[in-house]
Structures are given as C-alpha cells and as structure tokens.
Amino acid sequence: MSLKKQINGGNSYETERLLIRPISPEDGELIFKLYNSPKFIQYIGDRNIKTIADAEEYIKSRFLPQFERLGFGNYLVMTKDGNEKIGGVGIFEREGLDIVDIGYSLLEEFEGKGYAYEAAEKVKSIGMDEFGLTKISAIISKDNLSSQKLIEKLGLKFQKYITLPGEDEELKYYETE
C-alpha cells in the first residue's frame, strides 16, 4: 500500500471518543501549535518549528519516512464529537533506543480529559497487534509526573535513567514487560 493511500484512506482507527489517523503535511498548523506550546517545549524539547511551513516540512522529513519504512509512526488525534484536531500520538524510532518509543502530546485545552490515555492505549495495541511489536518503551522527563502515571497505566514499568545521544537531560526510561 502506498503512503498516499495509507494517509488518505487506510490505517485510520477509532476509539470511543477519538479518531486516529496517520499525520500528514495538511496537519502542519496543529504541529506548529503543539510543538510551540510551553509544556511541549518543557517536557519534550524545542524542535525549532517557527512557522507552519516548518511544521509541514518536519512532518515530511521526520514522520512520513518512518511510515514508509515501518508502516506506523505519528498519528493525528481528533475528537469524534466535532472533528477537532487535539494532538498527536505515535510509536517512534529514536536514536539511542533499541526499542520503539511511544509518545503523545495534546493541546493544553484537551489535557486532563483522558484523551491521551485513550489514544496511547489504542496506538500501543496497534503496534503490538498489527505490527507484531513485542516491546514498547517510553522516555519521560523526571518532572513530568502526569505522563509517568499515564505510561504506568499503559503497563510500562520504569527500568532506568538514560540520556539520549546529543542531549543533556537525564530521562526516565520505561518498557513493557
């Protein structure tokens, strides 16, 4: 299946309240807002996305190649009720990690409603059930307590502290058992 077909028609998923589909360059405005939010920069890092065009290019250069290679990656999260784009969730290859990493982030006004857990639980099951992943990891800032709770609720267990290549911050590393 071509990437264009995956993005435009296939590989979309539903949960009770959410629609989840592969992210595409048309989602640049959401990525721009999300990646420049104070919490994203604090807990995940500054990705140097200064314009919507930067966000579209980031999607093309960082997210789409992984979908082409592996069939999974970063997904857009939308509400069923209103079709609002609220965030992203995905399973990512990361330099310095041997096991793919689950990650998520929502626009601040949608936090605290259970959406991140609902989306992450679905994407974890997609990775394991459809793509045969046997383990998934997560890396989280030491001070991001809400994310740590969510990851533990997903069934990942804290293993150790790690620092990714080219980074200074020591992160908490979790893994499925």
C-alpha positions as CSV (number, residue, x, y, z in Angstrom):
1,M,0.0,0.0,0.0
2,S,1.4,3.4,-0.9
3,L,2.0,6.0,1.7
4,K,-0.5,8.3,0.0
5,K,-3.2,5.6,0.2
6,Q,-2.4,5.0,3.9
7,I,-2.6,8.7,4.8
8,N,-5.7,9.4,2.7
9,G,-7.7,6.3,3.2
10,G,-6.2,3.5,5.1
11,N,-4.9,2.9,8.6
12,S,-7.3,5.1,10.4
13,Y,-8.6,4.0,13.8
14,E,-11.3,4.8,16.2
15,T,-11.7,4.7,20.0
16,E,-14.8,5.5,22.0
17,R,-14.2,9.3,21.6
18,L,-11.4,9.7,19.1
19,L,-10.4,9.3,15.5
20,I,-6.7,8.4,15.0
21,R,-5.1,8.6,11.6
22,P,-1.5,8.9,10.2
23,I,-0.3,12.5,10.4
24,S,0.1,14.3,7.0
25,P,1.5,17.6,5.9
26,E,-2.0,19.1,6.0
27,D,-1.7,18.8,9.8
28,G,1.1,21.4,9.9
29,E,-1.0,24.0,11.7
30,L,-1.6,21.6,14.6
31,I,2.0,20.5,14.8
32,F,3.1,24.2,14.8
33,K,0.7,24.9,17.7
34,L,1.5,21.7,19.6
35,Y,5.3,21.9,19.2
36,N,5.4,25.5,20.3
37,S,3.3,25.0,23.4
38,P,5.1,25.7,26.7
39,K,4.5,22.1,28.0
40,F,5.8,20.5,24.8
41,I,9.0,22.6,24.9
42,Q,9.4,22.0,28.6
43,Y,8.9,18.2,28.6
44,I,9.8,17.1,25.1
45,G,12.0,19.9,23.7
46,D,12.2,22.7,21.2
47,R,12.0,21.3,17.7
48,N,12.8,24.7,16.2
49,I,9.5,24.8,14.3
50,K,8.9,28.6,13.8
51,T,6.3,28.6,11.0
52,I,3.5,26.3,9.7
53,A,5.8,25.7,6.7
54,D,8.5,24.4,9.1
55,A,5.9,22.1,10.7
56,E,4.8,20.7,7.2
57,E,8.5,20.1,6.4
58,Y,9.1,18.4,9.8
59,I,6.1,16.1,9.0
60,K,7.5,15.3,5.5
61,S,11.1,14.7,6.7
62,R,10.6,13.1,10.1
63,F,7.2,11.4,10.2
64,L,6.4,10.2,6.7
65,P,9.7,8.3,6.1
66,Q,9.1,6.2,9.2
67,F,5.5,5.4,7.9
68,E,7.1,4.4,4.6
69,R,9.7,2.1,6.3
70,L,7.7,0.6,9.1
71,G,4.0,1.2,8.4
72,F,3.5,3.0,11.7
73,G,4.6,6.3,13.2
74,N,3.0,9.5,14.4
75,Y,-0.8,9.8,14.3
76,L,-3.1,12.7,14.5
77,V,-5.7,12.6,17.3
78,M,-9.1,14.1,16.6
79,T,-12.3,14.2,18.6
80,K,-15.2,12.3,17.1
81,D,-17.5,14.9,18.5
82,G,-16.6,17.9,16.4
83,N,-13.6,16.6,14.5
84,E,-11.2,18.9,16.4
85,K,-7.5,18.2,15.9
86,I,-6.3,17.9,19.5
87,G,-2.9,16.3,19.4
88,G,-0.6,13.5,18.3
89,V,0.3,10.0,19.5
90,G,2.7,7.6,18.0
91,I,5.4,4.9,18.1
92,F,8.8,6.2,17.1
93,E,12.2,5.0,16.3
94,R,14.6,7.1,18.3
95,E,18.4,7.4,18.2
96,G,19.8,5.8,21.3
97,L,16.9,3.5,21.9
98,D,16.8,-0.2,20.9
99,I,13.1,-0.5,21.3
100,V,10.5,1.8,19.6
101,D,9.1,4.5,21.9
102,I,5.5,5.6,22.4
103,G,4.9,9.3,22.8
104,Y,1.9,11.6,22.8
105,S,1.0,15.2,23.3
106,L,-2.2,17.2,23.3
107,L,-3.1,20.8,23.0
108,E,-3.4,22.1,26.6
109,E,-7.1,22.7,26.4
110,F,-7.7,19.0,25.8
111,E,-5.5,17.7,28.7
112,G,-6.9,16.1,31.7
113,K,-9.9,14.5,29.9
114,G,-8.4,11.0,29.4
115,Y,-7.8,11.6,25.7
116,A,-4.0,11.0,25.9
117,Y,-4.5,7.6,27.6
118,E,-7.3,6.6,25.2
119,A,-5.1,7.4,22.2
120,A,-1.9,5.9,23.6
121,E,-3.7,2.7,24.6
122,K,-5.1,2.3,21.0
123,V,-1.7,3.0,19.4
124,K,0.1,0.6,21.7
125,S,-2.4,-2.1,20.7
126,I,-1.9,-1.2,17.0
127,G,1.8,-1.6,17.4
128,M,1.6,-4.9,19.2
129,D,-1.4,-6.5,17.4
130,E,-1.0,-5.2,13.8
131,F,2.8,-4.8,13.6
132,G,3.9,-7.6,15.9
133,L,5.9,-5.4,18.3
134,T,6.8,-7.4,21.4
135,K,8.1,-4.5,23.4
136,I,7.5,-0.7,23.5
137,S,9.4,1.8,25.5
138,A,8.8,5.3,26.7
139,I,11.1,8.1,27.8
140,I,9.8,10.8,30.1
141,S,11.2,13.9,31.8
142,K,11.7,13.3,35.5
143,D,9.4,16.2,36.4
144,N,6.5,15.1,34.0
145,L,4.5,13.3,36.7
146,S,1.2,13.1,34.7
147,S,3.0,11.4,31.8
148,Q,4.7,9.0,34.1
149,K,1.3,8.0,35.6
150,L,-0.2,7.5,32.1
151,I,2.7,5.3,30.9
152,E,2.4,3.2,34.1
153,K,-1.3,2.9,33.5
154,L,-0.5,1.6,30.0
155,G,1.5,-1.2,31.6
156,L,5.1,0.1,31.1
157,K,7.5,-0.2,34.0
158,F,10.3,2.1,35.0
159,Q,13.7,0.5,34.1
160,K,16.4,3.1,34.4
161,Y,17.6,6.6,33.8
162,I,19.1,7.3,30.3
163,T,20.4,10.3,28.3
164,L,19.8,10.2,24.5
165,P,22.7,11.0,22.1
166,G,23.3,14.7,21.8
167,E,21.1,15.6,24.8
168,D,21.9,16.7,28.3
169,E,18.7,15.8,30.2
170,E,18.6,12.5,32.0
171,L,15.2,10.9,31.3
172,K,13.2,8.1,32.9
173,Y,13.1,5.0,30.7
174,Y,10.1,2.7,30.8
175,E,9.4,-0.6,29.0
176,T,6.6,-3.1,28.5
177,E,7.2,-6.4,30.3
